[in-house]
């Protein structure tokens, strides 16, 4: 993440703990790839204020999928990491490791405002086609087409 500039070294009065979450990938517990790096932002989330934005209801999305000949499903890669953290908020995303303190430059998982802000951004970007032939829930996009042309 440092090489990709997703995180950066920082000095910060904030410091959320790092946790390793077990993936459901069938790997044995002694395999490092059986775990996902995560930051526990629960204490930060308690004091975080962010604009509320509604997430679509899954049932509504399923009911509104047009019945056409071709259905394409997209899963946006690296979901939240596609969004920059506001420069004034980077310091708040700090986490401590044995190698130092780092902060996210890109939106990490676990922040209470990440999901609604991501959904809002996607809705704004593809506003003209939502509900016509595109339905979106977070990073999952379904596109309906009558044919390949």
TINUZA-503803 format. One record per atom (N, C-alpha, C, O): residue number from 1; residue in one letter; atom name; x, y, z. Coordinates in steps of 0.05 Angstrom, whole numbers, plus 5000, padded with zeros to 4 digits. Last residue first. Layout:
<rs>
num	residuo	atomo	xx	yy	zz
NUM	A	CA	X	Y	Z $
...
</rs>
This chain:
<rs>
num	residuo	atomo	xx	yy	zz
149	X	N	4507	4892	4408 $
149	X	CA	4513	4916	4392 $
149	X	C	4500	4941	4403 $
149	X	O	4503	4963	4392 $
148	X	N	4490	4850	4438 $
148	X	CA	4518	4857	4440 $
148	X	C	4525	4883	4425 $
148	X	O	4547	4893	4428 $
147	X	N	4425	4870	4464 $
147	X	CA	4443	4853	4447 $
147	X	C	4471	4862	4452 $
147	X	O	4477	4880	4468 $
146	X	N	4399	4897	4505 $
146	X	CA	4383	4879	4488 $
146	X	C	4400	4861	4471 $
146	X	O	4391	4839	4463 $
145	X	N	4429	4898	4570 $
145	X	CA	4430	4905	4542 $
145	X	C	4413	4886	4525 $
145	X	O	4411	4862	4532 $
144	X	N	4444	4921	4635 $
144	X	CA	4426	4905	4618 $
144	X	C	4427	4916	4589 $
144	X	O	4427	4940	4585 $
143	X	N	4491	4916	4685 $
143	X	CA	4484	4930	4660 $
143	X	C	4467	4911	4643 $
143	X	O	4475	4888	4638 $
142	X	N	4506	4925	4752 $
142	X	CA	4492	4908	4732 $
142	X	C	4483	4924	4709 $
142	X	O	4470	4945	4712 $
141	X	N	4558	4930	4797 $
141	X	CA	4544	4944	4776 $
141	X	C	4532	4923	4757 $
141	X	O	4545	4904	4749 $
140	X	N	4583	4940	4861 $
140	X	CA	4571	4920	4842 $
140	X	C	4553	4934	4823 $
140	X	O	4534	4948	4830 $
139	X	N	4599	4974	4900 $
139	X	CA	4618	4969	4878 $
139	X	C	4608	4947	4858 $
139	X	O	4623	4938	4841 $
138	X	N	4537	4997	4914 $
138	X	CA	4565	5000	4922 $
138	X	C	4584	4995	4899 $
138	X	O	4584	5011	4880 $
137	X	N	4498	4978	4866 $
137	X	CA	4499	4976	4895 $
137	X	C	4528	4975	4903 $
137	X	O	4542	4955	4899 $
136	X	N	4464	4999	4809 $
136	X	CA	4488	4999	4824 $
136	X	C	4483	4996	4854 $
136	X	O	4465	5009	4865 $
135	X	N	4442	4987	4743 $
135	X	CA	4435	4987	4771 $
135	X	C	4461	4984	4787 $
135	X	O	4478	4968	4779 $
134	X	N	4424	5009	4679 $
134	X	CA	4446	5004	4698 $
134	X	C	4434	5006	4726 $
134	X	O	4419	5024	4733 $
133	X	N	4385	5025	4647 $
133	X	CA	4397	5000	4640 $
133	X	C	4421	4993	4658 $
133	X	O	4435	4973	4653 $
132	X	N	4356	5059	4684 $
132	X	CA	4349	5055	4656 $
132	X	C	4359	5028	4647 $
132	X	O	4344	5010	4640 $
131	X	N	4379	5062	4734 $
131	X	CA	4351	5054	4732 $
131	X	C	4341	5050	4704 $
131	X	O	4320	5039	4700 $
130	X	N	4427	5108	4712 $
130	X	CA	4417	5091	4735 $
130	X	C	4387	5087	4731 $
130	X	O	4372	5105	4727 $
129	X	N	4444	5143	4673 $
129	X	CA	4435	5116	4665 $
129	X	C	4425	5098	4687 $
129	X	O	4415	5076	4682 $
128	X	N	4458	5192	4696 $
128	X	CA	4441	5192	4672 $
128	X	C	4431	5164	4664 $
128	X	O	4411	5162	4650 $
127	X	N	4493	5179	4740 $
127	X	CA	4466	5188	4744 $
127	X	C	4448	5185	4720 $
127	X	O	4425	5177	4722 $
126	X	N	4545	5162	4747 $
126	X	CA	4529	5149	4726 $
126	X	C	4499	5156	4729 $
126	X	O	4482	5140	4721 $
125	X	N	4566	5198	4785 $
125	X	CA	4581	5192	4761 $
125	X	C	4563	5180	4739 $
125	X	O	4565	5188	4716 $
124	X	N	4529	5196	4827 $
124	X	CA	4533	5221	4813 $
124	X	C	4546	5216	4785 $
124	X	O	4539	5227	4765 $
123	X	N	4534	5143	4844 $
123	X	CA	4508	5153	4835 $
123	X	C	4511	5179	4819 $
123	X	O	4498	5182	4798 $
122	X	N	4587	5144	4862 $
122	X	CA	4579	5127	4839 $
122	X	C	4553	5137	4827 $
122	X	O	4550	5138	4803 $
121	X	N	4582	5179	4905 $
121	X	CA	4601	5185	4883 $
121	X	C	4593	5169	4858 $
121	X	O	4592	5180	4836 $
120	X	N	4546	5151	4938 $
120	X	CA	4539	5178	4928 $
120	X	C	4556	5185	4903 $
120	X	O	4546	5194	4883 $
119	X	N	4577	5106	4951 $
119	X	CA	4552	5103	4936 $
119	X	C	4544	5130	4924 $
119	X	O	4535	5130	4901 $
118	X	N	4618	5131	4980 $
118	X	CA	4624	5117	4956 $
118	X	C	4599	5114	4939 $
118	X	O	4600	5119	4914 $
117	X	N	4590	5152	5023 $
117	X	CA	4605	5170	5005 $
117	X	C	4611	5157	4979 $
117	X	O	4610	5169	4958 $
116	X	N	4570	5106	5048 $
116	X	CA	4552	5126	5036 $
116	X	C	4566	5145	5017 $
116	X	O	4554	5153	4997 $
115	X	N	4621	5079	5061 $
115	X	CA	4600	5067	5044 $
115	X	C	4581	5088	5032 $
115	X	O	4577	5088	5008 $
114	X	N	4651	5116	5094 $
114	X	CA	4661	5106	5068 $
114	X	C	4639	5095	5050 $
114	X	O	4638	5103	5027 $
113	X	N	4636	5134	5144 $
113	X	CA	4627	5149	5121 $
113	X	C	4635	5138	5094 $
113	X	O	4627	5149	5073 $
112	X	N	4662	5098	5179 $
112	X	CA	4632	5099	5178 $
112	X	C	4622	5115	5154 $
112	X	O	4599	5109	5145 $
111	X	N	4715	5059	5156 $
111	X	CA	4706	5085	5164 $
111	X	C	4675	5087	5160 $
111	X	O	4665	5078	5139 $
110	X	N	4723	5008	5133 $
110	X	CA	4720	5010	5162 $
110	X	C	4711	5038	5172 $
110	X	O	4702	5040	5194 $
109	X	N	4771	5016	5082 $
109	X	CA	4748	5002	5092 $
109	X	C	4746	5008	5122 $
109	X	O	4767	5012	5135 $
108	X	N	4797	5082	5064 $
108	X	CA	4799	5055	5073 $
108	X	C	4772	5043	5081 $
108	X	O	4753	5057	5085 $
107	X	N	4810	5124	5010 $
107	X	CA	4789	5116	5030 $
107	X	C	4792	5087	5038 $
107	X	O	4789	5069	5022 $
106	X	N	4879	5143	5010 $
106	X	CA	4855	5134	4995 $
106	X	C	4835	5123	5016 $
106	X	O	4844	5114	5038 $
105	X	N	4915	5154	5047 $
105	X	CA	4910	5176	5027 $
105	X	C	4886	5169	5011 $
105	X	O	4873	5187	4999 $
104	X	N	4919	5135	5114 $
104	X	CA	4909	5129	5087 $
104	X	C	4905	5155	5071 $
104	X	O	4894	5175	5081 $
103	X	N	4981	5133	5151 $
103	X	CA	4954	5142	5147 $
103	X	C	4945	5137	5118 $
103	X	O	4962	5135	5100 $
102	X	N	5024	5104	5201 $
102	X	CA	5017	5110	5173 $
102	X	C	4988	5120	5173 $
102	X	O	4973	5117	5192 $
101	X	N	5080	5094	5242 $
101	X	CA	5052	5104	5240 $
101	X	C	5047	5112	5212 $
101	X	O	5063	5127	5200 $
100	X	N	5121	5034	5244 $
100	X	CA	5115	5062	5246 $
100	X	C	5086	5069	5244 $
100	X	O	5069	5051	5243 $
99	X	N	5128	4980	5246 $
99	X	CA	5146	4995	5228 $
99	X	C	5140	5025	5228 $
99	X	O	5154	5040	5214 $
98	X	N	5087	4959	5275 $
98	X	CA	5114	4957	5287 $
98	X	C	5135	4973	5270 $
98	X	O	5156	4979	5280 $
97	X	N	5036	5010	5267 $
97	X	CA	5048	4984	5262 $
97	X	C	5075	4983	5275 $
97	X	O	5085	5003	5286 $
96	X	N	4977	5048	5274 $
96	X	CA	5004	5042	5284 $
96	X	C	5012	5014	5277 $
96	X	O	4997	4995	5282 $
95	X	N	4943	5096	5234 $
95	X	CA	4944	5070	5247 $
95	X	C	4973	5063	5253 $
95	X	O	4991	5073	5239 $
94	X	N	4902	5151	5215 $
94	X	CA	4927	5140	5224 $
94	X	C	4924	5113	5238 $
94	X	O	4904	5108	5253 $
93	X	N	4861	5181	5197 $
93	X	CA	4861	5153	5189 $
93	X	C	4886	5138	5199 $
93	X	O	4890	5116	5191 $
92	X	N	4870	5234	5210 $
92	X	CA	4851	5219	5227 $
92	X	C	4851	5189	5220 $
92	X	O	4841	5173	5236 $
91	X	N	4902	5254	5170 $
91	X	CA	4914	5250	5196 $
91	X	C	4896	5233	5214 $
91	X	O	4906	5218	5231 $
90	X	N	4864	5261	5128 $
90	X	CA	4884	5240	5126 $
90	X	C	4896	5233	5154 $
90	X	O	4898	5210	5161 $
89	X	N	4831	5306	5130 $
89	X	CA	4823	5282	5145 $
89	X	C	4843	5259	5145 $
89	X	O	4840	5240	5159 $
88	X	N	4851	5344	5096 $
88	X	CA	4848	5351	5125 $
88	X	C	4841	5327	5142 $
88	X	O	4843	5328	5167 $
87	X	N	4847	5318	5046 $
87	X	CA	4873	5324	5058 $
87	X	C	4872	5330	5088 $
87	X	O	4889	5322	5103 $
86	X	N	4800	5266	5041 $
86	X	CA	4804	5295	5043 $
86	X	C	4831	5300	5057 $
86	X	O	4836	5288	5078 $
85	X	N	4821	5209	5006 $
85	X	CA	4813	5220	5031 $
85	X	C	4818	5250	5030 $
85	X	O	4839	5258	5020 $
84	X	N	4797	5190	4941 $
84	X	CA	4817	5202	4958 $
84	X	C	4805	5211	4985 $
84	X	O	4781	5218	4986 $
83	X	N	4775	5127	4918 $
83	X	CA	4768	5154	4927 $
83	X	C	4790	5165	4945 $
83	X	O	4800	5150	4963 $
82	X	N	4790	5077	4908 $
82	X	CA	4787	5094	4884 $
82	X	C	4781	5123	4892 $
82	X	O	4783	5141	4876 $
81	X	N	4786	5048	4954 $
81	X	CA	4812	5059	4947 $
81	X	C	4812	5077	4922 $
81	X	O	4832	5090	4917 $
80	X	N	4735	5026	4954 $
80	X	CA	4739	5052	4967 $
80	X	C	4766	5064	4960 $
80	X	O	4769	5089	4959 $
79	X	N	4746	4979	4908 $
79	X	CA	4724	4996	4916 $
79	X	C	4732	5024	4928 $
79	X	O	4736	5043	4913 $
78	X	N	4780	4947	4879 $
78	X	CA	4791	4963	4901 $
78	X	C	4771	4984	4910 $
78	X	O	4780	5006	4920 $
77	X	N	4740	4945	4821 $
77	X	CA	4764	4936	4835 $
77	X	C	4773	4957	4856 $
77	X	O	4772	4981	4851 $
76	X	N	4673	4933	4817 $
76	X	CA	4693	4954	4816 $
76	X	C	4717	4946	4833 $
76	X	O	4714	4942	4857 $
75	X	N	4646	4885	4781 $
75	X	CA	4654	4890	4808 $
75	X	C	4677	4909	4808 $
75	X	O	4699	4902	4799 $
74	X	N	4592	4878	4737 $
74	X	CA	4618	4888	4742 $
74	X	C	4622	4891	4772 $
74	X	O	4604	4897	4787 $
73	X	N	4555	4839	4693 $
73	X	CA	4559	4846	4721 $
73	X	C	4588	4855	4724 $
73	X	O	4607	4842	4715 $
72	X	N	4507	4842	4642 $
72	X	CA	4535	4844	4649 $
72	X	C	4537	4852	4678 $
72	X	O	4523	4870	4687 $
71	X	N	4462	4808	4602 $
71	X	CA	4466	4820	4629 $
71	X	C	4496	4820	4634 $
71	X	O	4509	4799	4631 $
70	X	N	4420	4809	4546 $
70	X	CA	4448	4808	4556 $
70	X	C	4449	4822	4583 $
70	X	O	4439	4844	4586 $
69	X	N	4365	4813	4536 $
69	X	CA	4380	4790	4527 $
69	X	C	4407	4787	4539 $
69	X	O	4417	4764	4543 $
68	X	N	4328	4835	4595 $
68	X	CA	4339	4838	4568 $
68	X	C	4355	4813	4561 $
68	X	O	4359	4796	4577 $
67	X	N	4292	4862	4640 $
67	X	CA	4295	4835	4630 $
67	X	C	4303	4838	4600 $
67	X	O	4286	4842	4583 $
66	X	N	4321	4909	4686 $
66	X	CA	4306	4903	4661 $
66	X	C	4312	4875	4651 $
66	X	O	4335	4865	4653 $
65	X	N	4314	4909	4754 $
65	X	CA	4332	4900	4733 $
65	X	C	4315	4894	4708 $
65	X	O	4298	4877	4708 $
64	X	N	4280	4921	4796 $
64	X	CA	4283	4941	4775 $
64	X	C	4303	4933	4753 $
64	X	O	4308	4948	4735 $
63	X	N	4284	4882	4834 $
63	X	CA	4258	4885	4821 $
63	X	C	4261	4903	4796 $
63	X	O	4245	4901	4778 $
62	X	N	4336	4891	4852 $
62	X	CA	4330	4866	4839 $
62	X	C	4304	4868	4823 $
62	X	O	4302	4859	4800 $
61	X	N	4330	4941	4877 $
61	X	CA	4349	4937	4854 $
61	X	C	4342	4912	4838 $
61	X	O	4341	4913	4814 $
60	X	N	4295	4929	4918 $
60	X	CA	4287	4948	4897 $
60	X	C	4305	4945	4873 $
60	X	O	4295	4946	4850 $
59	X	N	4326	4893	4949 $
59	X	CA	4301	4884	4937 $
59	X	C	4292	4903	4914 $
59	X	O	4282	4894	4893 $
58	X	N	4368	4928	4966 $
58	X	CA	4373	4905	4948 $
58	X	C	4348	4896	4934 $
58	X	O	4348	4891	4909 $
57	X	N	4361	4997	4967 $
57	X	CA	4352	4972	4978 $
57	X	C	4356	4950	4958 $
57	X	O	4349	4953	4934 $
56	X	N	4418	5041	4966 $
56	X	CA	4395	5029	4953 $
56	X	C	4387	5003	4968 $
56	X	O	4404	4989	4978 $
55	X	N	4434	5083	5021 $
55	X	CA	4442	5061	5003 $
55	X	C	4417	5049	4991 $
55	X	O	4396	5048	5004 $
54	X	N	4431	5154	5029 $
54	X	CA	4418	5128	5030 $
54	X	C	4431	5107	5011 $
54	X	O	4437	5114	4988 $
53	X	N	4475	5190	5068 $
53	X	CA	4467	5185	5041 $
53	X	C	4455	5157	5040 $
53	X	O	4468	5138	5050 $
52	X	N	4497	5241	5112 $
52	X	CA	4483	5216	5108 $
52	X	C	4475	5214	5079 $
52	X	O	4468	5234	5066 $
51	X	N	4561	5269	5121 $
51	X	CA	4535	5272	5109 $
51	X	C	4522	5244	5105 $
51	X	O	4535	5226	5095 $
50	X	N	4590	5257	5186 $
50	X	CA	4592	5256	5157 $
50	X	C	4564	5259	5146 $
50	X	O	4544	5253	5159 $
49	X	N	4631	5255	5241 $
49	X	CA	4607	5267	5230 $
49	X	C	4610	5267	5200 $
49	X	O	4631	5276	5189 $
48	X	N	4658	5210	5290 $
48	X	CA	4658	5220	5262 $
48	X	C	4630	5231	5254 $
48	X	O	4610	5220	5260 $
47	X	N	4660	5186	5338 $
47	X	CA	4661	5215	5338 $
47	X	C	4660	5227	5310 $
47	X	O	4661	5252	5306 $
46	X	N	4656	5132	5325 $
46	X	CA	4638	5143	5345 $
46	X	C	4638	5174	5344 $
46	X	O	4617	5186	5349 $
45	X	N	4699	5123	5290 $
45	X	CA	4672	5124	5279 $
45	X	C	4652	5136	5299 $
45	X	O	4632	5149	5290 $
44	X	N	4742	5119	5326 $
44	X	CA	4740	5142	5308 $
44	X	C	4712	5145	5297 $
44	X	O	4702	5168	5295 $
43	X	N	4730	5069	5348 $
43	X	CA	4731	5093	5365 $
43	X	C	4729	5118	5348 $
43	X	O	4716	5138	5356 $
42	X	N	4732	5035	5301 $
42	X	CA	4707	5038	5318 $
42	X	C	4708	5063	5335 $
42	X	O	4688	5077	5336 $
41	X	N	4771	5021	5265 $
41	X	CA	4763	5049	5267 $
41	X	C	4739	5054	5285 $
41	X	O	4727	5075	5283 $
40	X	N	4820	4979	5258 $
40	X	CA	4796	4981	5274 $
40	X	C	4789	5010	5280 $
40	X	O	4801	5022	5298 $
39	X	N	4841	4959	5194 $
39	X	CA	4844	4978	5216 $
39	X	C	4818	4980	5231 $
39	X	O	4797	4983	5219 $
38	X	N	4869	4899	5166 $
38	X	CA	4847	4918	5171 $
38	X	C	4854	4937	5194 $
38	X	O	4871	4931	5210 $
37	X	N	4890	4849	5123 $
37	X	CA	4898	4872	5139 $
37	X	C	4874	4890	5142 $
37	X	O	4861	4896	5123 $
36	X	N	4868	4783	5125 $
36	X	CA	4865	4809	5112 $
36	X	C	4873	4830	5132 $
36	X	O	4865	4830	5155 $
35	X	N	4894	4716	5118 $
35	X	CA	4886	4739	5134 $
35	X	C	4885	4765	5117 $
35	X	O	4899	4767	5097 $
34	X	N	4916	4677	5090 $
34	X	CA	4890	4670	5102 $
34	X	C	4879	4694	5118 $
34	X	O	4857	4692	5129 $
33	X	N	4966	4688	5076 $
33	X	CA	4945	4697	5057 $
33	X	C	4917	4689	5067 $
33	X	O	4897	4695	5054 $
32	X	N	4998	4664	5115 $
32	X	CA	4993	4693	5117 $
32	X	C	4970	4702	5098 $
32	X	O	4957	4722	5104 $
31	X	N	4979	4603	5142 $
31	X	CA	4985	4616	5117 $
31	X	C	4979	4646	5119 $
31	X	O	4956	4653	5125 $
30	X	N	4960	4580	5187 $
30	X	CA	4989	4587	5188 $
30	X	C	4997	4600	5161 $
30	X	O	5021	4608	5159 $
29	X	N	4907	4566	5177 $
29	X	CA	4913	4590	5193 $
29	X	C	4942	4598	5194 $
29	X	O	4948	4621	5201 $
28	X	N	4898	4547	5107 $
28	X	CA	4903	4541	5135 $
28	X	C	4912	4566	5151 $
28	X	O	4923	4584	5139 $
27	X	N	4845	4573	5065 $
27	X	CA	4874	4569	5071 $
27	X	C	4878	4563	5101 $
27	X	O	4862	4572	5118 $
26	X	N	4792	4585	5055 $
26	X	CA	4800	4557	5058 $
26	X	C	4829	4552	5064 $
26	X	O	4837	4529	5067 $
25	X	N	4776	4637	5056 $
25	X	CA	4787	4627	5031 $
25	X	C	4798	4598	5033 $
25	X	O	4810	4588	5014 $
24	X	N	4755	4680	5088 $
24	X	CA	4740	4655	5084 $
24	X	C	4750	4642	5057 $
24	X	O	4734	4638	5039 $
23	X	N	4805	4710	5129 $
23	X	CA	4790	4708	5104 $
23	X	C	4776	4681	5103 $
23	X	O	4785	4662	5115 $
22	X	N	4809	4741	5191 $
22	X	CA	4811	4716	5177 $
22	X	C	4794	4716	5152 $
22	X	O	4770	4723	5154 $
21	X	N	4842	4802	5200 $
21	X	CA	4817	4788	5198 $
21	X	C	4820	4763	5181 $
21	X	O	4832	4763	5160 $
20	X	N	4883	4835	5243 $
20	X	CA	4883	4816	5220 $
20	X	C	4857	4800	5221 $
20	X	O	4851	4787	5241 $
19	X	N	4885	4905	5257 $
19	X	CA	4876	4878	5263 $
19	X	C	4879	4861	5239 $
19	X	O	4877	4870	5216 $
18	X	N	4913	4963	5286 $
18	X	CA	4912	4944	5263 $
18	X	C	4902	4917	5273 $
18	X	O	4909	4908	5295 $
17	X	N	4881	5018	5320 $
17	X	CA	4897	4993	5319 $
17	X	C	4893	4977	5294 $
17	X	O	4871	4978	5281 $
16	X	N	4892	5088	5307 $
16	X	CA	4874	5065	5309 $
16	X	C	4890	5039	5306 $
16	X	O	4911	5038	5293 $
15	X	N	4908	5146	5328 $
15	X	CA	4922	5121	5324 $
15	X	C	4903	5098	5328 $
15	X	O	4898	5089	5351 $
14	X	N	4922	5216	5326 $
14	X	CA	4903	5194	5323 $
14	X	C	4919	5168	5319 $
14	X	O	4941	5169	5307 $
13	X	N	4961	5252	5322 $
13	X	CA	4951	5247	5349 $
13	X	C	4930	5225	5349 $
13	X	O	4922	5215	5370 $
12	X	N	5015	5233	5279 $
12	X	CA	4987	5239	5283 $
12	X	C	4979	5235	5312 $
12	X	O	4989	5217	5325 $
11	X	N	5058	5231	5226 $
11	X	CA	5057	5235	5255 $
11	X	C	5029	5246	5260 $
11	X	O	5020	5265	5248 $
10	X	N	5065	5182	5173 $
10	X	CA	5053	5206	5185 $
10	X	C	5058	5207	5215 $
10	X	O	5062	5187	5228 $
9	X	N	5072	5151	5109 $
9	X	CA	5081	5155	5137 $
9	X	C	5071	5181	5148 $
9	X	O	5068	5201	5133 $
8	X	N	5012	5132	5074 $
8	X	CA	5037	5147	5075 $
8	X	C	5046	5148	5105 $
8	X	O	5029	5146	5123 $
7	X	N	4976	5091	5026 $
7	X	CA	4982	5101	5053 $
7	X	C	5007	5117	5052 $
7	X	O	5022	5116	5032 $
6	X	N	4975	5088	4972 $
6	X	CA	4949	5086	4985 $
6	X	C	4952	5096	5014 $
6	X	O	4934	5108	5025 $
5	X	N	5020	5085	4941 $
5	X	CA	5013	5111	4953 $
5	X	C	4984	5111	4964 $
5	X	O	4971	5132	4965 $
4	X	N	5040	5037	4928 $
4	X	CA	5018	5047	4911 $
4	X	C	5008	5074	4920 $
4	X	O	4990	5085	4907 $
3	X	N	5077	5031	4970 $
3	X	CA	5087	5033	4942 $
3	X	C	5065	5045	4924 $
3	X	O	5072	5061	4906 $
2	X	N	5040	5023	5012 $
2	X	CA	5059	5046	5012 $
2	X	C	5069	5052	4984 $
2	X	O	5070	5075	4975 $
1	X	N	5016	4976	5000 $
1	X	CA	5000	5000	5000 $
1	X	C	5017	5025	5000 $
1	X	O	5009	5046	4989 $
</rs>
